[in-house]
Amino acid sequence: MSTSTPDATRTGLVSFHDILSDDGTHVRAWTNDPDGLIDGPTVVLCNGLGTNAYLWPALLDPACGVRVVSWNHRGVGGSDRPADKRHVEIERFVEDGLSVMDHFGIDRAVLMGWSMGVNTMFELAVRNPERVAGLFAVCGVPGDTFRTMLAPFRLPHPLGRLITITACRAAKLTGWAVSPVTTRLPIGPRAVALISHSGFMLPVADPEMTAVGIREFIKTPVQWYAHLALGTSKHARVSLSDIEVPARFVAATYDVLAGARDMATAADRLSDADYVELRGSHFIQLEQPDQVHALLLDFLDKVASRQSE
């Protein structure tokens, strides 16, 4: 069930649509094809937790050759918080994704996931295999994500999970104090340069667009983002035995939020999957947008050829 109220963004590269998810939550969907002019396959993007369209610069190029539809997570970027605040699990995001697909008239498509969105797309594929033509995973694993965090530090999985869950709980408790500061931070190319030399993110190809994406991201209060993260932390590892569509895993060597080794082992467990590792961070689509986009286009060709066989 959905209603549509398209808005033009300040950049004009994205249009928004307010839709109604299954539990009655209003969710803000978006597309990179405001005028319906992109000539290419449709991809449903299950985005990183609390993130936005502007963190995918290659997909906002009108010549990108891919029509993207996606949505902002509950309580983020114009999407409402659910009436029941507990409804922020991956399973609820799957419902949102299906509602978005229905709104745009998409019966079946390639799903692309980034970060926690990889959990969402694999859960959707297991629950609704008839809606999925392929799976393109960027810096994310199919479930139990928190155990793979801090991978470059070679910590045991239980310890990595403990540290990151504890950090989220602390952020949820203290966010009310820091959010008035974080939501007002001045973010421009200089701030992006500082962040991209921190080790958490490496230098990006388009600092100005990255700044737009970060400014949108920090509008979310810290305590709500932590609440979302804790909700998604409950998502268990997805069984891959019933996944029959093609898949591609694009990992980053220095990713502290999704372990590259765990992505590689997930690819090994699938019958029709490949694995590519790029030297970058969790934000590889900002650091190497052309390479990630080329891998996506190649994967879409692969899916199309499988369907024609």
C-alpha positions in Angstrom: 0.0 0.0 0.0 1.5 3.4 -0.9 0.9 7.0 -1.5 3.1 9.2 -3.6 4.2 12.8 -3.0 7.3 13.4 -5.1 9.6 16.2 -4.1 12.6 17.7 -5.9 15.8 17.9 -3.9 18.0 20.8 -3.8 20.3 19.1 -6.3 17.6 17.8 -8.5 19.3 14.4 -8.8 16.8 12.5 -6.6 13.0 12.5 -6.2 11.2 11.4 -3.0 8.0 9.5 -2.6 6.2 9.0 0.7 4.8 5.4 1.0 3.1 3.4 3.6 4.8 0.2 4.8 2.9 -2.9 6.0 2.7 -1.9 9.7 1.4 1.6 8.9 4.8 3.4 9.1 5.3 6.2 6.5 8.6 5.6 4.8 10.3 8.0 2.4 11.4 6.2 -0.8 13.7 7.8 -3.4 14.9 7.2 -6.9 17.8 8.5 -9.0 15.4 8.8 -12.0 13.1 11.8 -11.3 12.1 12.2 -14.9 12.0 8.6 -16.0 14.8 9.1 -18.5 17.4 6.6 -17.4 17.7 3.8 -19.9 18.9 0.7 -18.0 18.0 -2.0 -15.6 16.4 -1.3 -12.2 18.3 -2.0 -9.0 16.7 -1.9 -5.5 19.3 -0.4 -3.1 19.1 -1.6 0.5 21.3 1.2 1.8 23.6 1.5 4.8 21.9 2.1 8.1 20.7 5.7 8.4 22.5 6.7 5.1 21.2 8.4 2.0 21.3 8.7 -1.7 24.2 11.2 -1.7 26.6 8.7 -0.5 26.4 7.0 -3.9 27.8 9.6 -6.3 28.2 7.3 -9.2 24.5 6.4 -9.1 23.5 10.1 -9.2 25.1 10.6 -12.6 22.2 10.7 -15.1 24.4 8.7 -17.4 25.0 5.9 -14.9 22.8 3.5 -16.9 21.1 2.1 -13.8 17.7 3.1 -12.4 17.9 3.0 -8.6 15.0 2.9 -6.1 15.6 2.9 -2.4 14.3 4.3 0.8 15.4 6.1 4.0 15.3 4.0 7.2 12.7 4.5 9.8 13.1 7.8 11.7 15.7 9.0 9.1 15.6 11.5 6.2 11.8 12.1 6.3 10.8 8.5 7.1 8.6 8.4 10.3 9.5 6.5 13.4 7.3 3.5 13.8 4.4 3.7 16.4 6.0 0.8 18.2 9.7 1.8 18.6 10.7 -1.8 18.7 9.9 -2.2 15.0 13.3 -1.4 13.7 14.6 -4.9 13.1 15.9 -6.1 9.7 12.7 -8.0 9.2 10.8 -4.6 9.3 13.3 -3.2 6.8 12.5 -6.1 4.5 8.8 -5.1 4.7 9.8 -1.5 3.8 11.8 -2.7 0.9 8.9 -4.8 -0.5 6.6 -1.9 -0.1 9.0 0.3 -2.1 9.2 -2.3 -4.8 5.4 -2.5 -4.9 5.1 1.3 -5.1 7.4 1.5 -8.1 5.8 -1.5 -9.8 8.9 -3.7 -9.5 8.0 -7.4 -9.5 11.6 -8.7 -9.5 15.0 -7.0 -9.6 18.6 -7.2 -8.6 19.1 -6.1 -5.0 22.2 -4.1 -4.0 23.1 -3.8 -0.4 25.7 -1.7 1.5 26.7 -2.3 5.1 23.7 -3.3 7.1 21.7 -3.2 3.9 23.4 -6.5 2.9 21.5 -8.1 5.9 18.3 -6.7 4.5 18.7 -7.9 1.0 19.7 -11.4 2.0 16.8 -11.6 4.4 14.5 -10.4 1.6 15.9 -13.0 -0.8 15.3 -15.8 1.6 11.8 -14.7 2.5 10.7 -13.7 -1.0 13.0 -15.4 -3.6 10.5 -14.7 -6.4 11.3 -11.0 -6.1 15.0 -11.3 -6.4 17.1 -11.7 -9.6 20.6 -11.2 -8.1 22.5 -9.9 -5.1 25.2 -7.3 -5.2 26.8 -6.9 -1.7 29.1 -4.0 -0.9 30.9 -4.0 2.5 28.4 -6.2 4.3 27.6 -9.7 5.4 24.4 -11.8 5.3 23.5 -11.5 8.9 25.1 -11.2 12.4 27.1 -8.1 11.2 28.3 -7.0 14.6 30.5 -10.1 15.1 32.4 -9.2 12.0 33.2 -5.6 13.0 36.7 -4.4 13.9 38.0 -7.2 11.6 41.3 -5.4 10.7 42.2 -5.6 14.3 42.0 -9.4 14.2 39.8 -9.6 17.3 37.9 -12.8 18.1 34.3 -12.4 16.7 32.6 -12.5 20.2 34.9 -9.7 21.4 34.2 -7.6 18.3 30.5 -8.0 18.9 30.8 -7.2 22.6 32.7 -4.0 22.0 30.5 -2.7 19.2 27.2 -3.6 21.0 28.5 -1.9 24.1 29.4 1.2 22.2 25.8 1.4 20.7 24.3 1.0 24.1 26.4 3.8 25.4 25.5 6.0 22.5 21.8 5.4 23.0 22.1 6.5 26.7 24.2 9.6 26.1 23.0 10.6 22.6 20.6 13.2 24.1 23.7 15.2 25.3 25.8 15.0 22.1 23.1 15.2 19.4 22.6 19.0 19.8 26.3 19.2 18.8 26.6 16.5 16.1 23.5 17.6 14.2 24.9 21.1 13.8 28.5 20.2 12.8 29.6 22.3 9.8 30.5 19.7 7.2 32.3 20.9 4.0 35.2 19.6 1.9 37.7 20.5 4.6 35.8 18.4 7.2 35.6 15.6 4.6 39.4 15.8 4.1 39.9 15.5 7.8 37.5 12.5 8.1 39.0 10.8 5.1 42.5 10.9 6.6 41.3 9.4 9.9 41.6 5.7 8.8 37.9 5.2 9.2 37.4 6.6 5.8 40.0 7.0 3.1 40.3 9.9 0.6 37.1 10.2 -1.6 36.7 11.0 -5.2 34.0 13.7 -4.8 34.4 15.7 -1.5 31.5 18.0 -2.2 29.0 15.3 -2.7 30.4 13.4 0.2 29.9 16.5 2.4 26.2 16.6 1.3 25.8 12.9 2.3 27.5 13.4 5.7 25.4 16.5 6.4 22.2 14.5 5.7 23.5 11.6 7.8 24.3 13.6 10.9 20.7 15.1 11.0 19.7 11.9 12.7 20.0 12.1 16.5 22.7 9.9 17.9 20.3 8.1 20.3 17.9 7.2 17.5 20.7 5.9 15.2 22.0 3.8 18.2 18.5 2.5 18.7 18.4 1.4 15.0 21.8 -0.2 15.3 20.8 -2.2 18.3 17.6 -3.3 16.6 19.6 -4.6 13.6 22.1 -6.3 15.9 19.5 -8.9 16.6 19.6 -10.2 13.1 21.1 -13.6 13.0 23.2 -15.1 10.2 21.1 -15.9 7.2 21.2 -19.5 5.8 22.5 -19.3 2.3 21.5 -22.8 1.2 18.4 -21.7 -0.6 20.0 -18.8 -2.4 20.1 -19.7 -6.1 20.5 -16.4 -7.9 23.9 -14.9 -8.9 25.7 -12.9 -6.2 28.7 -10.7 -6.0 30.6 -9.5 -2.9 32.6 -6.3 -3.0 34.7 -6.1 0.1 37.2 -3.5 1.3 40.5 -4.5 2.9 40.5 -1.9 5.7 36.8 -2.1 6.5 36.2 -1.9 10.3 32.4 -2.4 10.0 32.1 -5.5 7.9 34.9 -8.0 7.8 36.3 -8.8 4.4 37.2 -12.4 5.4 33.6 -13.0 6.4 32.4 -11.7 3.1 34.8 -14.1 1.3 33.5 -17.1 3.2 29.9 -16.1 2.5 30.7 -16.0 -1.2 32.3 -19.4 -0.9 29.1 -20.9 0.5 27.0 -19.8 -2.5 26.9 -21.8 -5.7 26.9 -18.8 -8.1 28.9 -16.1 -6.4 32.2 -14.2 -6.8 34.2 -12.1 -4.5 36.2 -8.9 -5.2 38.4 -7.1 -2.7 39.4 -3.5 -3.1 41.9 -1.6 -1.1 39.7 0.9 0.8 37.4 1.4 3.8 33.8 0.8 4.5 33.0 3.7 2.2 34.5 2.2 -0.8 31.8 3.5 -3.1 32.9 7.0 -2.2 36.6 6.3 -2.5 36.5 4.2 -5.7 33.1 5.0 -7.2 34.1 4.2 -10.8 35.4 0.8 -9.9 32.4 -0.2 -7.8 30.1 1.1 -10.5 31.9 -0.9 -13.2 31.6 -4.0 -11.0 27.8 -3.4 -10.7 27.3 -2.9 -14.4 29.3 -6.1 -15.1 27.2 -8.0 -12.6 24.0 -6.7 -14.1 25.2 -8.0 -17.5 25.9 -11.4 -15.8 22.4 -11.6 -14.4 20.9 -10.7 -17.7 22.9 -13.4 -19.5 21.8 -16.0 -16.9 18.1 -15.0 -17.4 18.5 -15.4 -21.2 19.9 -18.9 -21.0 
